[in-house]
């Protein structure tokens, strides 16, 4: 069984590759990686794998893994890389080929809408076109996001959402659009497909480490950094979140292990969508409590409809404005499909509670304090 992966140098992609290559049934992996030269692309992927291996505490080396990976220098915007002699030879000798398309622009900034759309929509269109021409394609697996639900509240089903919801940002909209392209194209060309929807990915559940900090960690960093500038009169800090809201955080290794179970699920799992989310997400008050205990900074809340905070609270509010919508959404992601195919096993003996969350935050703080020059406002 062979895999072709995009986004292998990203957080999820690198952890997926590291664990895929521990499975006996996986023979080889080809990975599309951007780089000015072939050597630069190889170095970029090797570095990402080193970080993933360290995060997960795995007993392997990136050097050994790279020996089983064909690095294809290229990007999603051009299919010139499909004509490379090395790749053509690799494809001719490949068995059933599973494509995992995880490359994405994960920015929430509206100023980057054009580049977000180019990567997440136009790039997915290109990969689907490539899949139509490659031999032996056994499945096309698209990594989307649970937040294609946009501003919908309540229970979010593992299903196609034909009517566009109201979105919080261009990232959500681009991923919803790309999901539709995957369903339409794969159905028209008889390509088996799956859609994976992870929520907010955090570090490894065993080591609590993560070397690529986005999303939830950006919020922690903004709050931590700005509170270093605070005066006693600035506390408590009031942030606009709904105390009934939940924030769906999921460790990267749990996401990967669920993906692997579903990737190995065969024909029964084709054509379906899977929420790779937390069975028991934490409430916002639980998360704020954990962060307050860790940082020693008392954080309270104001109802979202109340007037904007002033002083330090307003400064922090501006710093995390791209993430603010997720501090006031009340919903739960249904996981019926995940349970139906037994892919919920990794979570049966794991629970992310407030003590566990403090361990993740502490590992992050330890990493940042060891690299003070990387702290940004």
C-alpha positions as CSV (number, residue, x, y, z in Angstrom):
1,X,0.0,0.0,0.0
2,X,1.4,3.3,-1.1
3,X,0.6,6.9,-0.1
4,X,0.9,10.3,-1.8
5,X,0.7,13.1,0.7
6,X,0.5,16.8,0.4
7,X,1.2,19.0,3.5
8,X,3.7,16.5,4.9
9,X,5.8,19.3,6.3
10,X,2.8,20.7,8.3
11,X,1.8,19.7,11.8
12,X,-0.8,17.0,11.0
13,X,1.0,15.8,7.8
14,X,4.4,15.2,9.5
15,X,2.8,13.3,12.4
16,X,0.8,11.3,10.0
17,X,3.9,10.3,8.0
18,X,5.9,9.4,11.1
19,X,3.1,7.0,12.2
20,X,2.3,5.7,8.8
21,X,5.8,4.4,8.4
22,X,5.5,2.2,11.5
23,X,2.7,0.2,9.9
24,X,3.8,-3.0,8.1
25,X,1.2,-2.7,5.3
26,X,2.5,0.7,4.2
27,X,5.2,0.3,1.6
28,X,6.2,3.7,0.4
29,X,5.2,7.4,0.6
30,X,5.6,10.1,-1.9
31,X,5.3,13.7,-0.6
32,X,4.7,16.9,-2.4
33,X,6.8,19.6,-0.8
34,X,7.5,23.2,-1.8
35,X,11.1,24.4,-2.1
36,X,13.3,26.4,-4.4
37,X,15.3,23.3,-5.1
38,X,14.9,19.5,-4.7
39,X,17.5,19.6,-1.8
40,X,15.6,22.5,-0.1
41,X,12.3,20.5,-0.3
42,X,14.0,17.4,1.2
43,X,15.6,19.5,4.0
44,X,12.2,21.1,4.8
45,X,10.4,17.7,5.1
46,X,13.2,16.2,7.1
47,X,13.1,19.1,9.6
48,X,9.3,18.7,10.0
49,X,9.7,15.0,10.6
50,X,12.4,15.6,13.2
51,X,10.0,17.9,15.1
52,X,7.1,15.4,14.8
53,X,9.3,12.5,16.1
54,X,10.5,14.6,19.0
55,X,6.9,15.7,19.8
56,X,5.7,12.2,19.9
57,X,8.7,10.7,21.6
58,X,9.1,8.0,18.9
59,X,12.1,5.8,18.8
60,X,13.1,6.5,15.2
61,X,15.1,9.1,13.2
62,X,14.1,11.4,10.4
63,X,17.0,10.1,8.4
64,X,15.6,6.6,8.4
65,X,12.2,7.7,7.5
66,X,13.4,9.9,4.6
67,X,14.9,6.7,3.0
68,X,11.4,5.5,2.5
69,X,9.9,8.8,1.1
70,X,10.1,10.1,-2.4
71,X,10.1,13.9,-2.0
72,X,8.5,15.6,-5.0
73,X,9.5,19.2,-5.3
74,X,6.5,21.3,-6.4
75,X,3.4,23.1,-5.3
76,X,-0.3,22.9,-5.6
77,X,-0.6,25.6,-8.2
78,X,1.2,23.8,-11.0
79,X,1.1,20.2,-12.1
80,X,4.6,20.3,-13.7
81,X,5.8,18.0,-11.0
82,X,3.6,15.2,-12.2
83,X,6.0,14.8,-15.2
84,X,9.1,14.2,-13.2
85,X,10.9,11.1,-14.2
86,X,11.4,9.9,-10.6
87,X,7.7,10.2,-9.8
88,X,6.7,8.5,-13.1
89,X,8.9,5.6,-12.2
90,X,7.6,5.5,-8.7
91,X,4.0,5.5,-9.9
92,X,4.6,2.7,-12.4
93,X,5.8,0.4,-9.7
94,X,3.2,1.5,-7.1
95,X,0.4,-0.7,-5.7
96,X,-3.0,0.7,-4.6
97,X,-2.3,4.4,-4.1
98,X,-4.0,6.4,-1.3
99,X,-3.9,10.2,-1.7
100,X,-4.0,12.3,1.5
101,X,-4.5,16.0,0.7
102,X,-3.7,17.8,3.9
103,X,-1.9,20.9,2.5
104,X,-3.7,24.1,3.5
105,X,-3.4,27.8,4.3
106,X,-4.7,28.0,7.8
107,X,-4.7,31.8,8.2
108,X,-7.9,33.4,9.6
109,X,-6.9,36.9,8.3
110,X,-9.3,38.4,5.8
111,X,-6.3,40.3,4.4
112,X,-5.0,36.9,3.1
113,X,-8.3,35.8,1.5
114,X,-6.7,35.6,-2.0
115,X,-3.9,33.3,-0.9
116,X,-6.2,31.3,1.3
117,X,-8.5,30.7,-1.6
118,X,-5.6,29.9,-4.0
119,X,-4.2,27.2,-1.7
120,X,-7.4,25.7,-0.3
121,X,-9.7,25.8,-3.3
122,X,-7.6,26.1,-6.4
123,X,-4.9,23.8,-4.9
124,X,-7.6,21.2,-4.1
125,X,-8.9,21.5,-7.7
126,X,-5.4,20.8,-9.0
127,X,-5.0,17.8,-6.8
128,X,-8.3,16.3,-7.9
129,X,-7.3,16.7,-11.5
130,X,-4.0,14.9,-10.8
131,X,-5.9,12.1,-9.0
132,X,-8.0,11.6,-12.1
133,X,-4.9,10.9,-14.2
134,X,-2.8,8.9,-11.7
135,X,-2.8,5.1,-12.0
136,X,-4.0,2.8,-9.2
137,X,-5.7,5.5,-7.1
138,X,-7.5,3.6,-4.4
139,X,-8.8,6.6,-2.4
140,X,-8.7,10.4,-2.2
141,X,-8.7,11.6,1.4
142,X,-9.3,15.2,2.1
143,X,-8.3,16.9,5.4
144,X,-10.9,19.6,6.0
145,X,-12.0,21.1,9.3
146,X,-14.9,20.7,11.7
147,X,-15.4,24.4,11.4
148,X,-16.9,24.2,7.9
149,X,-20.0,24.5,10.2
150,X,-19.3,28.2,10.2
151,X,-21.6,30.0,12.7
152,X,-24.0,27.0,13.1
153,X,-24.8,26.1,16.7
154,X,-26.1,22.9,18.4
155,X,-25.2,19.4,17.1
156,X,-23.1,19.4,13.9
157,X,-23.6,16.2,11.9
158,X,-21.0,14.3,10.0
159,X,-22.6,15.1,6.7
160,X,-22.5,17.2,3.6
161,X,-23.8,20.7,4.2
162,X,-25.2,21.7,0.8
163,X,-26.4,25.1,2.0
164,X,-23.5,27.4,2.8
165,X,-23.6,28.5,6.4
166,X,-22.5,32.0,7.6
167,X,-18.8,31.7,8.1
168,X,-16.5,33.3,10.7
169,X,-13.6,33.7,8.2
170,X,-12.3,32.9,4.7
171,X,-10.5,29.8,6.0
172,X,-13.8,28.1,7.0
173,X,-15.5,29.2,3.7
174,X,-12.6,27.9,1.6
175,X,-12.6,24.5,3.3
176,X,-16.4,24.2,2.9
177,X,-16.0,25.0,-0.8
178,X,-13.2,22.5,-1.2
179,X,-15.3,19.7,0.4
180,X,-17.9,20.3,-2.2
181,X,-15.3,20.0,-5.0
182,X,-14.0,16.7,-3.6
183,X,-17.5,15.2,-3.4
184,X,-18.5,16.3,-6.9
185,X,-15.2,15.4,-8.6
186,X,-14.7,12.1,-7.0
187,X,-18.3,11.0,-7.5
188,X,-18.1,12.0,-11.2
189,X,-14.8,10.1,-11.8
190,X,-15.6,7.1,-9.6
191,X,-12.7,7.9,-7.2
192,X,-13.4,6.5,-3.6
193,X,-13.0,9.4,-1.1
194,X,-13.2,10.3,2.5
195,X,-13.4,13.6,4.2
196,X,-11.7,14.1,7.6
197,X,-12.7,17.1,9.8
198,X,-10.4,17.6,12.7
199,X,-11.1,20.3,15.2
200,X,-8.4,22.4,17.0
201,X,-5.3,20.3,17.1
202,X,-3.0,20.5,20.1
203,X,0.2,18.6,21.1
204,X,0.8,14.9,21.6
205,X,-1.2,13.3,24.4
206,X,1.8,11.4,25.7
207,X,4.5,14.1,25.8
208,X,2.2,17.2,25.6
209,X,4.8,18.7,23.2
210,X,4.1,20.5,19.9
211,X,6.7,22.3,17.9
212,X,4.5,24.1,15.4
213,X,2.3,26.6,17.2
214,X,-1.0,27.7,15.7
215,X,-4.6,28.4,16.7
216,X,-5.1,27.7,20.4
217,X,-1.4,28.2,21.1
218,X,-1.4,31.6,19.4
219,X,-4.1,32.7,21.9
220,X,-2.1,31.5,24.9
221,X,1.0,33.3,23.5
222,X,-0.8,36.6,22.9
223,X,-2.4,36.6,26.4
224,X,0.9,35.5,28.1
225,X,3.0,38.1,26.3
226,X,0.6,41.0,26.8
227,X,0.1,40.3,30.5
228,X,3.8,40.6,31.1
229,X,3.3,44.3,30.3
230,X,0.4,44.7,32.8
231,X,0.0,46.7,36.0
232,X,-1.9,45.3,39.0
233,X,-4.8,47.6,38.2
234,X,-5.3,45.8,34.9
235,X,-6.5,42.6,36.6
236,X,-8.7,40.7,36.3
237,X,-8.7,40.7,32.5
238,X,-12.1,40.4,31.0
239,X,-12.5,38.6,27.7
240,X,-15.7,38.3,25.6
241,X,-16.7,34.6,25.8
242,X,-19.8,32.8,26.5
243,X,-19.6,30.6,29.7
244,X,-21.8,28.0,28.0
245,X,-19.4,27.7,25.0
246,X,-17.1,24.8,24.4
247,X,-13.7,24.7,22.7
248,X,-13.0,21.5,20.9
249,X,-9.3,20.7,21.4
250,X,-7.9,17.4,20.3
251,X,-4.3,16.0,20.6
252,X,-2.5,15.5,17.3
253,X,-1.7,11.8,17.9
254,X,-5.4,11.1,18.6
255,X,-6.3,12.7,15.3
256,X,-3.7,10.6,13.5
257,X,-4.6,7.4,15.1
258,X,-8.2,7.9,14.3
259,X,-7.3,8.7,10.7
260,X,-5.2,5.6,10.4
261,X,-8.0,3.4,11.6
262,X,-10.3,5.0,9.0
263,X,-7.7,4.8,6.2
264,X,-7.5,1.1,6.9
265,X,-11.3,0.7,7.0
266,X,-11.7,-0.2,3.4
267,X,-14.7,0.3,1.1
268,X,-17.2,0.7,4.0
269,X,-15.7,4.0,4.9
270,X,-15.7,5.5,1.4
271,X,-17.9,8.5,0.6
272,X,-18.2,9.4,4.2
273,X,-17.3,12.4,6.4
274,X,-15.6,11.9,9.8
275,X,-15.3,14.4,12.7
276,X,-11.9,13.9,14.3
277,X,-12.9,15.9,17.3
278,X,-13.1,15.5,21.1
279,X,-15.7,13.2,22.6
280,X,-16.0,15.4,25.6
281,X,-14.8,19.0,24.7
282,X,-14.0,21.3,27.5
283,X,-16.1,24.4,28.3
284,X,-14.6,27.8,28.0
285,X,-14.7,28.4,31.8
286,X,-12.7,25.1,32.3
287,X,-10.1,26.3,29.8
288,X,-9.9,29.8,31.2
289,X,-9.5,28.3,34.7
290,X,-6.6,26.1,33.6
291,X,-4.8,29.0,31.9
292,X,-5.4,31.3,34.9
293,X,-3.9,28.7,37.3
294,X,-0.9,28.2,35.0
295,X,0.0,31.8,34.3
296,X,-1.2,33.3,37.6
297,X,-3.2,35.8,35.6
298,X,-6.9,36.1,36.6
299,X,-9.1,36.0,33.5
300,X,-12.8,36.6,33.7
301,X,-15.4,37.1,31.0
302,X,-17.9,39.7,29.7
303,X,-20.9,38.6,27.7
304,X,-20.2,39.1,24.0
305,X,-22.9,41.7,23.6
306,X,-21.5,43.9,26.3
307,X,-19.4,47.0,25.5
308,X,-15.8,46.4,24.5
309,X,-13.3,46.2,27.3
310,X,-10.8,49.0,27.8
311,X,-7.1,49.0,28.6
312,X,-5.3,45.6,28.6
313,X,-8.5,43.6,28.0
314,X,-9.1,45.6,24.8
315,X,-5.5,45.1,23.8
316,X,-5.7,41.4,24.3
317,X,-9.1,41.3,22.5
318,X,-7.5,42.9,19.4
319,X,-4.6,40.5,19.6
320,X,-7.0,37.4,19.5
321,X,-9.7,38.9,17.3
322,X,-9.4,36.2,14.7
323,X,-10.1,33.6,17.3
324,X,-12.8,35.5,19.2
325,X,-15.8,33.8,17.4
326,X,-14.7,30.4,18.8
327,X,-15.0,31.8,22.4
328,X,-18.7,32.1,22.1
329,X,-20.0,29.2,20.1
330,X,-22.2,26.5,21.7
331,X,-22.1,23.3,19.7
332,X,-21.1,19.7,19.7
333,X,-19.6,17.7,16.8
334,X,-21.4,14.4,16.2
335,X,-19.1,11.4,15.8
336,X,-21.6,8.7,14.7
337,X,-19.5,7.7,11.7
338,X,-16.3,7.6,13.7
339,X,-17.9,5.3,16.2
340,X,-19.6,3.1,13.6
341,X,-16.2,2.1,12.2
342,X,-14.5,1.7,15.6
343,X,-12.2,4.7,15.0
344,X,-13.1,6.1,18.4
345,X,-10.9,3.6,20.2
346,X,-8.0,6.1,20.7
347,X,-10.3,8.2,22.9
348,X,-11.9,5.4,24.9
349,X,-9.1,5.6,27.5
350,X,-8.2,9.2,27.1
351,X,-9.9,12.3,28.5
352,X,-8.7,15.9,28.1
353,X,-9.6,17.5,31.5
354,X,-8.4,20.7,33.2
355,X,-5.4,19.0,34.7
356,X,-4.4,17.5,31.3
357,X,-4.9,20.9,29.6
358,X,-2.5,22.5,32.1
359,X,0.1,20.0,31.1
360,X,-0.2,21.0,27.4
361,X,-0.1,24.7,28.3
362,X,2.9,24.1,30.6
363,X,4.8,22.3,27.8
364,X,4.1,25.2,25.5
365,X,5.2,27.8,28.1
366,X,8.4,25.8,28.7
367,X,9.2,25.8,25.0
368,X,8.5,29.6,24.6
369,X,10.4,30.6,27.7
370,X,13.4,28.7,26.4
371,X,13.2,30.8,23.2
372,X,12.4,34.3,24.4
373,X,13.4,36.0,21.2
374,X,10.5,34.2,19.4
375,X,7.9,35.8,21.6
376,X,5.8,38.2,19.5
377,X,3.1,40.7,20.4
